[in-house]
Amino acid sequence: MEDKKNITPRGRTFRGIVVSAKMQKTATVQWTRLKYIPKYERYMMKKAKVKAHNPEEINAQEGDEVIIKECRPLSKTKTFIITKKLESNKK
């Protein structure tokens, strides 16, 4: 099995909230953005949701705000890695 510690982040960077951390070493991260609709001259809220590698040293849990960076494909659906945990939004 290949060593996941040699993952080099490159490409896009996003800031989002962990929606699910139930999988092993994987978390689902979601963030919102505004999309302009020219016909109605209004903005619409859009959500983006991706799966990201959750390293054991970071161990982000559900509700945490994190920074993710793009990297090489780690699996069929994972192409991002969590690089930093900013704050915990647990209630």
GIVEN-V221010 format. One record per residue. N is the residue number from 1. RES is the residue in one small letter. SS is DSSP state (@ for helix, = for strand, . for the rest). PSI is psi in whole degrees, 0 to 359 (NA if undefined). NEAR is the number of other ideal C-beta (glycine too) atoms within 12 Angstrom. Layout:
N|RES|SS|PSI|NEAR + N|RES|SS|PSI|NEAR
This chain:
1|m|.|139|5 + 2|e|.|156|10 + 3|d|.|118|7 + 4|k|@|353|21 + 5|k|@|344|13 + 6|n|@|38|11 + 7|i|.|123|25 + 8|t|.|113|14 + 9|p|.|136|24 + 10|r|.|158|14 + 11|g|.|218|15 + 12|r|.|154|19 + 13|t|=|135|21 + 14|f|=|158|28 + 15|r|=|123|25 + 16|g|=|186|34 + 17|i|=|137|33 + 18|v|=|121|38 + 19|v|=|324|28 + 20|s|=|137|21 + 21|a|=|38|27 + 22|k|=|341|14 + 23|m|=|160|18 + 24|q|.|122|15 + 25|k|.|24|24 + 26|t|=|141|31 + 27|a|=|148|36 + 28|t|=|123|30 + 29|v|=|136|41 + 30|q|=|143|28 + 31|w|=|159|26 + 32|t|=|155|18 + 33|r|=|161|16 + 34|l|=|131|12 + 35|k|=|129|14 + 36|y|=|131|13 + 37|i|=|105|12 + 38|p|.|324|9 + 39|k|.|318|7 + 40|y|.|356|9 + 41|e|.|45|8 + 42|r|=|168|11 + 43|y|=|149|13 + 44|m|=|139|15 + 45|m|=|127|14 + 46|k|=|147|14 + 47|k|=|145|17 + 48|a|=|136|22 + 49|k|=|124|22 + 50|v|=|160|30 + 51|k|=|138|31 + 52|a|=|149|46 + 53|h|=|131|38 + 54|n|.|94|33 + 55|p|.|151|26 + 56|e|.|330|13 + 57|e|.|333|15 + 58|i|.|311|24 + 59|n|.|59|20 + 60|a|.|137|37 + 61|q|.|171|22 + 62|e|.|129|23 + 63|g|.|351|22 + 64|d|=|144|31 + 65|e|=|128|26 + 66|v|=|164|39 + 67|i|=|129|27 + 68|i|=|149|42 + 69|k|=|150|26 + 70|e|=|147|24 + 71|c|.|189|26 + 72|r|.|159|19 + 73|p|.|125|16 + 74|l|.|334|28 + 75|s|.|192|19 + 76|k|.|324|8 + 77|t|.|347|15 + 78|k|=|117|27 + 79|t|=|14|25 + 80|f|=|158|40 + 81|i|=|140|40 + 82|i|=|122|42 + 83|t|=|336|27 + 84|k|=|139|22 + 85|k|=|120|28 + 86|l|=|303|20 + 87|e|=|162|16 + 88|s|=|128|16 + 89|n|.|35|17 + 90|k|.|145|13 + 91|k|.|NA|5
